[in-house]
Amino acid sequence: MALRVRVCRSEDIQPGEVKGFSVPGITVPILVTNVDGAYLATSSICPHEHVSLLRGRRSGLKITCPAHGYQFDLATGACSHDPALNLPRYRVSIVDGDLYVDLIGSLLS
Ligand code: FES
């Protein structure tokens, strides 16, 4: 069973923007971005040494961690510097303009 949480209105994240959200009761902060109209959600915590990716540099589908420069693909979660690291991703859905993220039970692999 999924834990679907509403995080914002879809128009709150314009193309190219990266925003962070905290969900009450959920310890993992969420990063949501808009890549040319496609919404992507991941953990906002770098799996290398647990630094926030919200101050990272985004270019296309890639985000670069501000701490050590590891780069992650926001669509696949893959790390280009260490194949053992993977950025958790979450399914996004839009219902009546509200953006929802599935945090449990539907993690994308
Ligand atoms: S903490 Fe992100 S690359 Fe090291």
Residues whose N, C-alpha, C, O or C-beta is under 5 A from the ligand:
A	BS01	FES	C46 H48 E49 H50 V51 C65 A67 H68 G69 Y70
